[in-house]
C-alpha cells in the first residue's frame, strides 16, 4: 500500500471516527458511505484490496454500496 492509498483509507476512517461528513482526496463523502467502504475493504482479499485502492473515492463508494446491497438481497 502506498502512502497515498494509506492516506485515503485514513481519511475514510476519520469520517467514521468523527461521525460526520468529510472529504477524501477533495471529494465529499458521507458517514454511511465511508463506513461501507471500510467494511468492504476489510472483507477483500489482498489482490482485490490493491485494485480497490486504485479507484477514486467516488468509485470506491459506488462499488462498496453495490457489494453491500447485493449481499443483503
Secondary structure, DSSP 8 states (H G I E B T S, - for coil): --HHHHHHHHHHHHHHHHTS-EEETTEEE-HHHHHHHHHHHHHS-HHHHHHHHTS-HHHHHHHHHHHHHHHH-
